[in-house]
Amino acid sequence: MRGGAGRKPGWLKIKMASGASFAVTRQLLGQHSLNTVCRSAMCPNLQECWSRGTATFLLLGNVCTRSCRFCAVGKDERPPALDPDEPNKIARAVKSMNLKHAVLTSVNRDDLADGGAQQWVETLQAIRRVAPSTTLECLIPDFQGNELALDLVMAEAPEVLNHNIETVPSLYSKVRPQASYRASLQLLKRAKTLHGLTTKSGLMVGMGETAEEITRSLDDLVRHGCDMVTIGQYLQPSSQHLPVERYITPEEFERYKMIAETAGFRYVQSAPFVRSSYYAEDFAHHTDSFP
């Protein structure tokens, strides 16, 4: 039994896609021995995105030091050592794939003094050396609130600085027990006010939140300088993860989109299969740096 929501509704059936682009993307990622959040987090959009020749690169290995109950990425308090060649591998893949826009994210590495911030910096610099015209979106962790680590990454000025609040405050102890809603908001505010970056965040719904809570969180994001937002349906990766409380209808997602636009977001994606990096290139078109 996969929780209290019952059988998945028809609008959550995935259309499988494949073809030449899918095969090429899979081959390139395998050739460079790279981790992707697409595969590590069991993203439902993997087939579609890889068929479009896009992928979200996962930095700092594929083992996370946190135990968020919604996420399928592997967990261990003592993950393997960092791969020193990871920045160059990712840069070579970005160039090989001829990406106009690249999305980078990472696991949490609370075992490292800087949370992996220096590896982030080296990866961004490596990409810009070999693919200077590629725009970058960085979906960063909170680095445990370490301002020096945050500033190291933010100073690299990615075109989009993304950090997900994931859910509403009342569910944090259940969903993100090692994270802080307030700290995530402050991170986004720092990116905007101190570094002048275009900022983005994301929410999952169907975990037991109310519409009023979603509305308040959207208002919180705007007040803390968040420019863009994604809203998508939470899907339970396995029986060991949090169950889905409710499947949100496409009509409700449309209402959330209107609420977010009214709140003042520059760009909004709100639909069942929307994820942080889903059609991320569309978000790049809504940044101040886009030509």
Backbone as CSV, one residue per row, in Angstrom:
resi,resn,N_x,N_y,N_z,CA_x,CA_y,CA_z,C_x,C_y,C_z
1,MET,0.848,-1.196,0.000,0.000,0.000,0.000,0.879,1.239,0.000
2,ARG,0.627,2.203,-0.857,1.511,3.348,-1.014,0.928,4.608,-0.396
3,GLY,0.285,4.481,0.765,-0.179,5.684,1.434,-1.666,5.885,1.320
4,GLY,-2.136,7.067,1.778,-3.555,7.296,1.904,-4.241,7.845,0.678
5,ALA,-3.500,8.090,-0.402,-4.115,8.728,-1.564,-4.783,7.745,-2.508
6,GLY,-4.514,6.440,-2.348,-5.122,5.459,-3.236,-4.415,5.371,-4.571
7,ARG,-5.098,4.811,-5.555,-4.518,4.580,-6.877,-4.235,5.896,-7.597
8,LYS,-3.143,5.924,-8.364,-2.801,7.130,-9.115,-3.885,7.440,-10.146
9,PRO,-4.255,8.703,-10.250,-5.249,9.093,-11.265,-4.650,9.100,-12.662
10,GLY,-5.514,9.191,-13.642,-5.084,9.113,-15.031,-4.105,10.181,-15.444
11,TRP,-4.202,11.374,-14.839,-3.315,12.462,-15.271,-1.869,12.246,-14.801
12,LEU,-1.627,11.214,-14.016,-0.270,10.923,-13.567,0.361,9.741,-14.302
13,LYS,-0.223,9.362,-15.412,0.380,8.309,-16.227,1.459,8.918,-17.116
14,ILE,2.659,8.325,-17.057,3.805,8.853,-17.786,3.820,8.333,-19.214
15,LYS,4.008,9.250,-20.149,4.190,8.850,-21.540,5.668,8.551,-21.767
16,MET,5.970,7.308,-22.075,7.363,6.918,-22.270,7.881,7.471,-23.590
17,ALA,9.099,7.964,-23.531,9.723,8.503,-24.736,11.133,7.938,-24.840
18,SER,11.594,7.787,-26.045,12.970,7.320,-26.242,13.427,7.813,-27.601
19,GLY,14.370,7.120,-28.194,14.842,7.538,-29.500,16.313,7.894,-29.459
20,ALA,16.777,8.514,-30.533,18.209,8.789,-30.695,18.738,9.708,-29.603
21,SER,18.015,10.780,-29.293,18.500,11.732,-28.289,18.603,11.081,-26.920
22,PHE,17.636,10.232,-26.586,17.666,9.527,-25.299,18.917,8.657,-25.211
23,ALA,19.182,7.911,-26.268,20.337,7.006,-26.279,21.642,7.774,-26.200
24,VAL,21.735,8.872,-26.924,22.957,9.678,-26.913,23.197,10.264,-25.528
25,THR,22.136,10.796,-24.900,22.276,11.365,-23.558,22.735,10.311,-22.570
26,ARG,22.104,9.145,-22.603,22.481,8.062,-21.692,23.929,7.651,-21.910
27,GLN,24.336,7.572,-23.184,25.703,7.167,-23.495,26.718,8.198,-22.992
28,LEU,26.417,9.481,-23.196,27.334,10.534,-22.761,27.495,10.548,-21.243
29,LEU,26.392,10.398,-20.532,26.456,10.404,-19.077,27.233,9.206,-18.562
30,GLY,27.021,8.056,-19.210,27.766,6.869,-18.823,29.241,6.989,-19.163
31,GLN,29.526,7.562,-20.312,30.905,7.724,-20.768,31.713,8.582,-19.803
32,HIS,31.069,9.607,-19.244,31.770,10.508,-18.321,31.611,10.087,-16.862
33,SER,30.965,8.943,-16.625,30.759,8.417,-15.261,30.132,9.459,-14.346
34,LEU,29.030,10.048,-14.823,28.409,11.138,-14.087,27.145,10.696,-13.366
35,ASN,26.896,11.356,-12.240,25.637,11.176,-11.528,24.643,12.221,-12.011
36,THR,23.386,11.829,-12.092,22.326,12.787,-12.395,21.237,12.644,-11.342
37,VAL,20.607,13.774,-11.034,19.488,13.706,-10.102,18.306,13.007,-10.771
38,CYS,18.291,13.025,-12.089,17.232,12.350,-12.846,17.131,10.885,-12.418
39,ARG,18.294,10.228,-12.377,18.327,8.813,-12.057,18.371,8.580,-10.543
40,SER,19.218,9.347,-9.836,19.383,9.128,-8.394,18.107,9.405,-7.619
41,ALA,17.334,10.401,-8.049,16.099,10.754,-7.354,14.866,10.127,-7.993
42,MET,15.076,9.247,-8.973,13.976,8.540,-9.639,12.950,9.518,-10.204
43,CYS,13.429,10.519,-10.923,12.529,11.543,-11.462,11.598,10.949,-12.522
44,PRO,10.303,11.250,-12.454,9.368,10.702,-13.443,9.551,11.263,-14.845
45,ASN,10.313,12.362,-14.958,10.511,12.988,-16.261,11.790,12.545,-16.961
46,LEU,12.490,11.550,-16.421,13.784,11.153,-16.973,13.701,10.850,-18.464
47,GLN,12.743,10.009,-18.855,12.635,9.621,-20.262,12.440,10.840,-21.159
48,GLU,11.537,11.726,-20.754,11.236,12.893,-21.581,12.445,13.815,-21.694
49,CYS,13.076,14.116,-20.540,14.187,15.059,-20.555,15.392,14.507,-21.316
50,TRP,15.736,13.238,-21.075,16.865,12.665,-21.790,16.579,12.590,-23.279
51,SER,15.315,12.426,-23.646,14.956,12.399,-25.067,15.076,13.777,-25.699
52,ARG,15.060,14.814,-24.858,15.286,16.180,-25.354,16.754,16.571,-25.261
53,GLY,17.595,15.631,-24.809,19.018,15.901,-24.708,19.395,16.728,-23.511
54,THR,18.579,16.708,-22.453,18.885,17.475,-21.249,18.973,16.544,-20.040
55,ALA,19.717,16.986,-19.041,19.855,16.229,-17.799,20.306,17.199,-16.716
56,THR,20.048,16.841,-15.467,20.483,17.656,-14.336,21.633,16.939,-13.641
57,PHE,22.788,17.561,-13.643,23.993,16.944,-13.101,23.996,17.005,-11.576
58,LEU,24.404,15.901,-10.967,24.424,15.782,-9.511,25.863,15.828,-9.020
59,LEU,26.196,16.891,-8.281,27.546,17.069,-7.773,27.724,16.394,-6.409
60,LEU,28.985,16.250,-6.008,29.388,15.772,-4.676,29.038,14.306,-4.451
61,GLY,29.008,13.528,-5.529,28.663,12.119,-5.406,27.164,11.903,-5.460
62,ASN,26.735,10.686,-5.117,25.299,10.385,-5.156,24.795,9.806,-3.834
63,VAL,25.508,10.168,-2.743,25.083,9.749,-1.405,24.936,10.991,-0.537
64,CYS,23.776,11.154,0.077,23.453,12.348,0.856,23.585,12.070,2.355
65,THR,23.999,13.084,3.106,24.150,12.914,4.551,22.857,13.200,5.317
66,ARG,21.814,13.582,4.619,20.540,13.871,5.285,19.500,12.799,4.978
67,SER,18.461,12.796,5.797,17.451,11.733,5.681,16.065,12.294,5.399
68,CYS,15.993,13.210,4.434,14.688,13.753,4.030,13.796,12.597,3.587
69,ARG,12.562,12.597,4.037,11.709,11.428,3.846,10.945,11.413,2.528
70,PHE,11.243,12.373,1.664,10.588,12.396,0.350,11.538,11.994,-0.767
71,CYS,12.833,11.907,-0.466,13.861,11.844,-1.511,14.427,10.442,-1.671
72,ALA,14.624,10.030,-2.933,15.100,8.685,-3.239,16.617,8.579,-3.321
73,VAL,17.327,9.708,-3.217,18.788,9.667,-3.287,19.328,8.872,-2.096
74,GLY,20.391,8.070,-2.333,20.983,7.264,-1.280,21.464,8.088,-0.100
75,LYS,21.412,7.512,1.100,21.729,8.255,2.323,22.759,7.508,3.161
76,ASP,23.706,8.276,3.718,24.709,7.717,4.625,25.420,8.887,5.299
77,GLU,25.633,8.786,6.601,26.328,9.854,7.315,27.798,9.955,6.914
78,ARG,28.337,8.886,6.328,29.732,8.884,5.889,29.813,8.490,4.415
79,PRO,29.505,9.411,3.522,29.555,9.098,2.083,30.989,8.995,1.589
80,PRO,31.178,8.468,0.393,32.528,8.360,-0.166,33.188,9.728,-0.343
81,ALA,34.512,9.727,-0.448,35.254,10.966,-0.680,34.859,11.574,-2.023
82,LEU,35.031,12.884,-2.135,34.717,13.573,-3.384,35.661,13.119,-4.495
83,ASP,35.140,13.104,-5.710,35.942,12.822,-6.890,36.578,14.134,-7.347
84,PRO,37.893,14.269,-7.254,38.520,15.548,-7.619,38.367,15.903,-9.088
85,ASP,38.075,14.909,-9.922,37.920,15.189,-11.357,36.460,15.447,-11.741
86,GLU,35.562,15.400,-10.758,34.141,15.599,-11.054,33.873,16.915,-11.789
87,PRO,34.448,18.049,-11.371,34.189,19.299,-12.106,34.535,19.207,-13.588
88,ASN,35.683,18.612,-13.906,36.081,18.505,-15.310,35.208,17.518,-16.083
89,LYS,34.788,16.439,-15.432,33.897,15.477,-16.085,32.577,16.141,-16.472
90,ILE,32.019,16.909,-15.542,30.755,17.587,-15.825,30.945,18.612,-16.931
91,ALA,32.043,19.354,-16.881,32.301,20.358,-17.913,32.416,19.712,-19.289
92,ARG,33.114,18.588,-19.350,33.246,17.900,-20.650,31.893,17.413,-21.157
93,ALA,31.052,16.941,-20.246,29.727,16.479,-20.658,28.872,17.629,-21.162
94,VAL,28.930,18.763,-20.481,28.172,19.940,-20.915,28.576,20.344,-22.323
95,LYS,29.880,20.332,-22.579,30.365,20.687,-23.919,29.958,19.633,-24.946
96,SER,30.102,18.348,-24.586,29.751,17.264,-25.516,28.283,17.297,-25.898
97,MET,27.432,17.661,-24.944,25.990,17.696,-25.181,25.538,18.988,-25.853
98,ASN,26.478,19.925,-26.036,26.160,21.219,-26.664,25.011,21.917,-25.951
99,LEU,25.061,21.895,-24.623,23.964,22.467,-23.847,23.986,23.994,-23.891
100,LYS,22.842,24.579,-24.212,22.698,26.028,-24.107,22.475,26.439,-22.656
101,HIS,21.839,25.537,-21.903,21.550,25.806,-20.498,21.802,24.528,-19.707
102,ALA,22.605,24.608,-18.654,22.933,23.437,-17.844,22.416,23.631,-16.425
103,VAL,21.870,22.558,-15.859,21.366,22.596,-14.489,22.250,21.710,-13.620
104,LEU,22.693,22.277,-12.508,23.534,21.558,-11.557,22.837,21.519,-10.209
105,THR,22.913,20.378,-9.555,22.435,20.283,-8.184,23.407,19.389,-7.428
106,SER,23.147,19.142,-6.152,24.049,18.277,-5.395,23.326,17.661,-4.215
107,VAL,23.938,16.611,-3.707,23.501,16.066,-2.421,23.961,17.023,-1.332
108,ASN,23.462,16.834,-0.106,23.996,17.540,1.058,25.228,16.785,1.537
109,ARG,26.293,17.509,1.811,27.509,16.905,2.344,27.863,17.584,3.670
110,ASP,27.058,17.288,4.685,27.276,17.879,6.003,28.537,17.352,6.669
111,ASP,29.163,16.321,6.061,30.410,15.780,6.597,31.614,16.639,6.222
112,LEU,31.436,17.569,5.282,32.527,18.429,4.820,32.427,19.803,5.459
113,ALA,33.578,20.387,5.784,33.594,21.683,6.472,32.864,22.763,5.684
114,ASP,33.022,22.747,4.354,32.361,23.760,3.529,31.120,23.224,2.845
115,GLY,30.690,22.003,3.195,29.511,21.414,2.584,29.666,21.075,1.114
116,GLY,30.906,21.173,0.604,31.142,20.918,-0.822,31.144,22.170,-1.670
117,ALA,31.139,23.341,-1.051,31.048,24.603,-1.797,32.206,24.775,-2.781
118,GLN,33.423,24.411,-2.384,34.570,24.583,-3.276,34.430,23.712,-4.519
119,GLN,33.886,22.518,-4.359,33.647,21.652,-5.527,32.618,22.285,-6.460
120,TRP,31.621,22.916,-5.891,30.654,23.663,-6.686,31.372,24.744,-7.507
121,VAL,32.204,25.528,-6.838,32.911,26.621,-7.514,33.774,26.094,-8.642
122,GLU,34.514,25.027,-8.379,35.397,24.470,-9.403,34.604,23.928,-10.593
123,THR,33.426,23.407,-10.325,32.585,22.896,-11.416,32.069,24.033,-12.290
124,LEU,31.594,25.092,-11.668,31.107,26.242,-12.440,32.229,26.851,-13.272
125,GLN,33.406,26.971,-12.679,34.534,27.550,-13.409,34.984,26.641,-14.551
126,ALA,34.941,25.332,-14.318,35.337,24.393,-15.380,34.380,24.460,-16.560
127,ILE,33.096,24.563,-16.279,32.107,24.669,-17.362,32.336,25.942,-18.155
128,ARG,32.566,27.030,-17.467,32.725,28.309,-18.164,34.009,28.364,-18.990
129,ARG,35.001,27.568,-18.603,36.227,27.526,-19.414,35.975,26.855,-20.758
130,VAL,35.192,25.778,-20.756,35.027,25.005,-21.997,33.727,25.322,-22.731
131,ALA,32.762,25.909,-22.035,31.460,26.227,-22.657,30.983,27.587,-22.153
132,PRO,31.697,28.640,-22.498,31.405,29.963,-21.934,30.035,30.523,-22.283
133,SER,29.414,30.027,-23.341,28.103,30.560,-23.727,26.947,29.823,-23.046
134,THR,27.237,28.738,-22.334,26.190,27.965,-21.647,25.729,28.717,-20.400
135,THR,24.422,28.947,-20.301,23.900,29.547,-19.078,23.729,28.463,-18.023
136,LEU,23.797,28.874,-16.752,23.844,27.913,-15.660,22.753,28.164,-14.624
137,GLU,22.117,27.077,-14.208,21.215,27.113,-13.068,21.798,26.228,-11.980
138,CYS,21.911,26.772,-10.776,22.464,26.030,-9.648,21.383,25.817,-8.598
139,LEU,20.986,24.567,-8.425,20.043,24.192,-7.369,20.877,23.744,-6.171
140,ILE,21.120,24.685,-5.259,22.110,24.439,-4.217,21.468,23.954,-2.913
141,PRO,22.258,23.225,-2.085,21.801,22.886,-0.741,21.950,24.096,0.173
142,ASP,21.608,23.946,1.440,21.685,25.107,2.350,23.055,25.272,2.996
143,PHE,23.977,24.325,2.770,25.317,24.384,3.358,25.259,24.639,4.866
144,GLN,24.204,24.157,5.515,23.988,24.318,6.954,24.029,25.780,7.391
145,GLY,23.659,26.673,6.472,23.651,28.090,6.797,25.021,28.736,6.830
146,ASN,26.056,28.036,6.378,27.427,28.559,6.361,27.519,29.690,5.336
147,GLU,27.587,30.933,5.821,27.555,32.079,4.921,28.774,32.142,4.013
148,LEU,29.936,31.730,4.508,31.128,31.719,3.660,30.956,30.757,2.493
149,ALA,30.397,29.575,2.779,30.162,28.594,1.720,29.129,29.108,0.725
150,LEU,28.049,29.678,1.232,27.011,30.230,0.355,27.587,31.317,-0.548
151,ASP,28.374,32.210,0.053,28.923,33.324,-0.726,29.913,32.851,-1.774
152,LEU,30.659,31.787,-1.477,31.591,31.229,-2.457,30.861,30.845,-3.739
153,VAL,29.741,30.137,-3.586,28.983,29.682,-4.759,28.238,30.839,-5.412
154,MET,27.596,31.650,-4.610,26.818,32.761,-5.162,27.691,33.764,-5.900
155,ALA,28.943,33.930,-5.455,29.851,34.876,-6.107,30.187,34.464,-7.532
156,GLU,29.948,33.193,-7.872,30.170,32.736,-9.245,29.061,33.199,-10.186
157,ALA,28.014,33.776,-9.620,26.936,34.423,-10.382,26.304,33.540,-11.459
158,PRO,25.756,32.388,-11.067,24.987,31.604,-12.053,23.779,32.407,-12.517
159,GLU,23.338,32.123,-13.721,22.188,32.880,-14.254,20.931,32.666,-13.413
160,VAL,20.784,31.466,-12.826,19.653,31.179,-11.930,20.202,30.513,-10.669
161,LEU,19.855,31.068,-9.506,20.211,30.462,-8.224,18.943,29.855,-7.641
162,ASN,18.919,28.531,-7.565,17.721,27.805,-7.141,17.962,27.152,-5.783
163,HIS,16.992,27.250,-4.918,17.024,26.523,-3.643,15.584,26.244,-3.246
164,ASN,15.260,24.976,-3.085,13.867,24.598,-2.834,13.514,24.647,-1.347
165,ILE,12.363,25.252,-1.045,11.845,25.128,0.323,11.119,23.797,0.477
166,GLU,10.704,23.198,-0.624,10.108,21.854,-0.720,8.688,21.742,-0.196
167,THR,8.408,22.278,1.007,7.084,22.111,1.601,6.795,23.263,2.546
168,VAL,5.648,23.220,3.189,5.220,24.296,4.094,5.819,24.082,5.479
169,PRO,5.903,25.129,6.306,6.573,25.017,7.609,6.033,23.913,8.516
170,SER,4.724,23.700,8.520,4.141,22.726,9.447,4.578,21.292,9.161
171,LEU,5.103,21.028,7.953,5.498,19.667,7.578,7.008,19.441,7.638
172,TYR,7.765,20.455,8.020,9.219,20.328,7.984,9.738,19.208,8.880
173,SER,9.210,19.078,10.081,9.717,18.052,10.992,9.489,16.650,10.434
174,LYS,8.486,16.511,9.581,8.181,15.213,8.973,8.900,15.024,7.642
175,VAL,9.018,16.085,6.871,9.532,15.988,5.505,11.033,16.270,5.427
176,ARG,11.467,17.332,6.108,12.874,17.778,6.048,13.409,17.995,7.467
177,PRO,13.543,16.958,8.263,13.868,17.121,9.687,15.218,17.777,9.962
178,GLN,16.139,17.742,9.000,17.462,18.340,9.219,17.614,19.677,8.505
179,ALA,16.507,20.260,8.097,16.537,21.538,7.393,15.657,22.557,8.118
180,SER,15.765,23.812,7.707,15.019,24.901,8.333,14.320,25.733,7.264
181,TYR,13.021,25.858,7.405,12.235,26.692,6.485,12.757,28.120,6.489
182,ARG,12.979,28.663,7.677,13.441,30.044,7.798,14.826,30.209,7.168
183,ALA,15.717,29.222,7.383,17.057,29.319,6.807,17.013,29.283,5.284
184,SER,16.105,28.491,4.722,15.974,28.438,3.267,15.499,29.773,2.705
185,LEU,14.565,30.414,3.399,14.117,31.735,2.966,15.253,32.757,3.047
186,GLN,16.035,32.685,4.122,17.150,33.613,4.278,18.219,33.402,3.204
187,LEU,18.409,32.148,2.796,19.356,31.846,1.718,18.930,32.554,0.433
188,LEU,17.654,32.455,0.096,17.151,33.096,-1.114,17.273,34.619,-1.016
189,LYS,16.997,35.145,0.163,17.122,36.592,0.366,18.568,37.034,0.192
190,ARG,19.509,36.236,0.708,20.931,36.565,0.580,21.347,36.581,-0.892
191,ALA,20.882,35.585,-1.646,21.220,35.518,-3.066,20.716,36.755,-3.814
192,LYS,19.553,37.230,-3.433,18.961,38.384,-4.114,19.584,39.696,-3.649
193,THR,19.599,39.929,-2.340,19.988,41.258,-1.831,21.500,41.459,-1.814
194,LEU,22.272,40.412,-1.505,23.719,40.565,-1.397,24.425,40.327,-2.723
195,HIS,23.877,39.397,-3.544,24.564,39.022,-4.782,23.798,39.422,-6.047
196,GLY,22.573,39.894,-5.907,21.811,40.361,-7.060,21.462,39.282,-8.059
197,LEU,21.274,38.044,-7.587,21.009,36.922,-8.486,19.523,36.756,-8.775
198,THR,19.220,36.159,-9.923,17.863,35.727,-10.222,17.605,34.447,-9.432
199,THR,16.541,34.438,-8.645,16.315,33.349,-7.693,15.066,32.542,-8.028
200,LYS,15.130,31.280,-7.598,14.076,30.319,-7.928,13.921,29.339,-6.766
201,SER,12.705,28.864,-6.544,12.475,27.864,-5.508,11.380,26.918,-5.978
202,GLY,11.135,25.869,-5.163,10.139,24.882,-5.563,9.415,24.277,-4.381
203,LEU,8.189,23.850,-4.646,7.328,23.220,-3.648,6.754,21.926,-4.199
204,MET,6.667,20.915,-3.326,5.910,19.708,-3.631,4.560,19.818,-2.931
205,VAL,3.515,19.309,-3.550,2.193,19.324,-2.920,1.630,17.904,-2.890
206,GLY,0.625,17.716,-2.048,0.038,16.397,-1.879,0.607,15.652,-0.692
207,MET,1.295,16.391,0.211,1.932,15.770,1.369,1.160,16.029,2.671
208,GLY,0.009,16.685,2.543,-0.793,16.972,3.727,-0.932,18.448,4.016
209,GLU,-0.361,19.287,3.157,-0.475,20.737,3.323,-1.870,21.212,2.920
210,THR,-2.221,22.416,3.334,-3.484,23.019,2.909,-3.211,24.073,1.839
211,ALA,-4.248,24.445,1.109,-4.100,25.495,0.093,-3.687,26.814,0.734
212,GLU,-4.201,27.069,1.935,-3.845,28.300,2.640,-2.363,28.316,2.984
213,GLU,-1.822,27.150,3.379,-0.395,27.075,3.697,0.458,27.304,2.453
214,ILE,0.042,26.754,1.330,0.773,26.974,0.084,0.771,28.461,-0.264
215,THR,-0.371,29.096,-0.135,-0.478,30.523,-0.428,0.456,31.333,0.458
216,ARG,0.499,31.005,1.757,1.384,31.734,2.671,2.853,31.511,2.316
217,SER,3.205,30.284,1.936,4.592,30.005,1.570,4.991,30.733,0.286
218,LEU,4.077,30.809,-0.659,4.360,31.565,-1.879,4.588,33.034,-1.548
219,ASP,3.778,33.580,-0.656,3.973,34.970,-0.220,5.322,35.135,0.489
220,ASP,5.686,34.153,1.320,6.979,34.195,2.013,8.133,34.248,1.002
221,LEU,8.038,33.424,-0.033,9.092,33.387,-1.043,9.246,34.740,-1.736
222,VAL,8.142,35.323,-2.130,8.204,36.628,-2.809,8.794,37.682,-1.884
223,ARG,8.397,37.671,-0.616,8.904,38.661,0.342,10.401,38.509,0.577
224,HIS,10.929,37.313,0.325,12.357,37.077,0.505,13.131,37.120,-0.817
225,GLY,12.521,37.710,-1.833,13.243,37.982,-3.071,13.274,36.870,-4.086
226,CYS,12.355,35.922,-3.981,12.330,34.818,-4.941,11.599,35.244,-6.211
227,ASP,12.243,35.047,-7.353,11.695,35.505,-8.634,10.796,34.488,-9.322
228,MET,11.121,33.188,-9.175,10.450,32.157,-9.954,10.183,30.946,-9.069
229,VAL,9.167,30.160,-9.429,8.805,29.032,-8.567,8.257,27.870,-9.388
230,THR,8.517,26.650,-8.890,7.917,25.443,-9.456,7.028,24.799,-8.404
231,ILE,5.904,24.238,-8.850,4.979,23.540,-7.960,4.601,22.225,-8.638
232,GLY,4.871,21.105,-7.967,4.601,19.799,-8.562,4.067,18.804,-7.551
233,GLN,3.511,17.712,-8.052,2.935,16.662,-7.213,4.028,15.805,-6.577
234,TYR,3.971,15.617,-5.267,4.855,14.664,-4.609,4.437,13.249,-4.992
235,LEU,5.425,12.426,-5.359,5.194,11.024,-5.668,6.093,10.178,-4.771
236,GLN,5.546,9.184,-4.118,6.284,8.351,-3.174,7.269,7.441,-3.916
237,PRO,8.595,7.608,-3.691,9.576,6.785,-4.410,9.535,5.308,-4.040
238,SER,9.219,5.014,-2.777,9.163,3.618,-2.328,8.296,3.545,-1.081
239,SER,8.022,2.339,-0.630,7.202,2.159,0.570,7.894,2.672,1.826
240,GLN,9.213,2.924,1.746,9.968,3.433,2.885,9.889,4.949,3.010
241,HIS,9.327,5.587,2.011,9.223,7.047,2.010,7.833,7.488,2.453
242,LEU,7.704,8.787,2.670,6.415,9.334,3.084,5.334,8.986,2.063
243,PRO,4.153,8.608,2.536,3.059,8.335,1.595,2.491,9.621,1.010
244,VAL,1.884,9.490,-0.145,1.141,10.608,-0.739,-0.172,10.745,0.016
245,GLU,-0.453,11.941,0.501,-1.713,12.169,1.201,-2.863,12.431,0.232
246,ARG,-2.524,13.106,-0.878,-3.582,13.441,-1.839,-2.968,13.745,-3.196
247,TYR,-3.667,13.346,-4.256,-3.259,13.713,-5.604,-3.977,15.006,-5.985
248,ILE,-3.196,16.020,-6.268,-3.730,17.339,-6.591,-4.168,17.350,-8.057
249,THR,-5.342,17.856,-8.332,-5.871,17.837,-9.697,-5.189,18.895,-10.569
250,PRO,-5.177,18.691,-11.877,-4.614,19.705,-12.776,-5.277,21.069,-12.595
251,GLU,-6.575,21.064,-12.285,-7.282,22.333,-12.077,-6.742,23.058,-10.847
252,GLU,-6.428,22.302,-9.800,-5.856,22.918,-8.601,-4.469,23.480,-8.886
253,PHE,-3.700,22.769,-9.708,-2.387,23.287,-10.079,-2.520,24.606,-10.836
254,GLU,-3.522,24.710,-11.667,-3.757,25.969,-12.376,-4.094,27.088,-11.399
255,ARG,-4.872,26.753,-10.360,-5.195,27.764,-9.349,-3.935,28.198,-8.600
256,TYR,-3.065,27.223,-8.275,-1.813,27.582,-7.610,-0.959,28.486,-8.502
257,LYS,-0.986,28.222,-9.804,-0.230,29.071,-10.722,-0.753,30.505,-10.688
258,MET,-2.066,30.661,-10.697,-2.644,32.004,-10.652,-2.333,32.702,-9.334
259,ILE,-2.375,31.956,-8.239,-2.044,32.520,-6.926,-0.591,32.993,-6.908
260,ALA,0.311,32.166,-7.467,1.731,32.525,-7.493,1.974,33.756,-8.368
261,GLU,1.315,33.808,-9.509,1.494,34.972,-10.387,0.960,36.230,-9.730
262,THR,-0.167,36.113,-9.037,-0.730,37.257,-8.320,0.191,37.713,-7.197
263,ALA,0.880,36.743,-6.566,1.803,37.071,-5.473,2.999,37.872,-5.971
264,GLY,3.315,37.759,-7.270,4.381,38.572,-7.829,5.553,37.832,-8.432
265,PHE,5.445,36.522,-8.616,6.543,35.783,-9.242,6.688,36.173,-10.703
266,ARG,7.922,36.196,-11.156,8.230,36.539,-12.543,7.831,35.412,-13.494
267,TYR,8.002,34.174,-13.056,7.674,33.023,-13.899,7.281,31.861,-12.999
268,VAL,6.264,31.105,-13.417,5.720,30.016,-12.596,5.483,28.794,-13.479
269,GLN,5.882,27.628,-12.976,5.448,26.361,-13.562,4.714,25.597,-12.472
270,SER,3.491,25.195,-12.761,2.668,24.494,-11.777,1.842,23.437,-12.487
271,ALA,2.206,22.170,-12.274,1.521,21.039,-12.910,1.985,19.763,-12.213
272,PRO,1.252,18.664,-12.370,1.588,17.438,-11.643,3.031,16.973,-11.783
273,PHE,3.580,16.984,-13.014,4.923,16.459,-13.215,6.025,17.511,-13.169
274,VAL,5.685,18.731,-12.810,6.710,19.769,-12.701,7.689,19.406,-11.586
275,ARG,8.975,19.548,-11.890,10.039,19.365,-10.916,10.982,20.556,-11.004
276,SER,11.921,20.653,-10.070,12.797,21.823,-9.980,13.461,22.166,-11.297
277,SER,13.935,21.152,-12.015,14.694,21.413,-13.237,13.918,21.077,-14.507
278,TYR,12.622,20.852,-14.388,11.806,20.503,-15.550,11.692,21.714,-16.475
279,TYR,12.092,21.547,-17.732,12.125,22.650,-18.696,12.806,23.876,-18.092
280,ALA,13.953,23.634,-17.459,14.675,24.715,-16.783,15.105,25.802,-17.756
281,GLU,15.309,25.434,-19.010,15.713,26.440,-19.991,14.672,27.537,-20.140
282,ASP,13.393,27.216,-19.887,12.349,28.236,-19.951,12.534,29.285,-18.859
283,PHE,13.015,28.853,-17.692,13.274,29.796,-16.608,14.435,30.720,-16.968
284,ALA,15.434,30.179,-17.674,16.589,30.997,-18.067,16.163,32.170,-18.930
285,HIS,15.060,32.018,-19.668,14.574,33.095,-20.526,13.958,34.243,-19.714
286,HIS,13.738,34.008,-18.439,13.107,35.026,-17.590,14.079,35.623,-16.583
287,THR,15.370,35.528,-16.886,16.383,36.135,-16.022,16.795,37.492,-16.586
288,ASP,17.384,38.307,-15.723,17.853,39.627,-16.172,19.017,39.506,-17.152
289,SER,19.742,38.371,-17.082,20.939,38.225,-17.915,20.640,37.635,-19.280
290,PHE,19.390,37.185,-19.511,19.084,36.582,-20.810,19.054,37.650,-21.888
291,PRO,19.770,37.427,-22.998,19.861,38.457,-24.040,18.524,38.710,-24.736
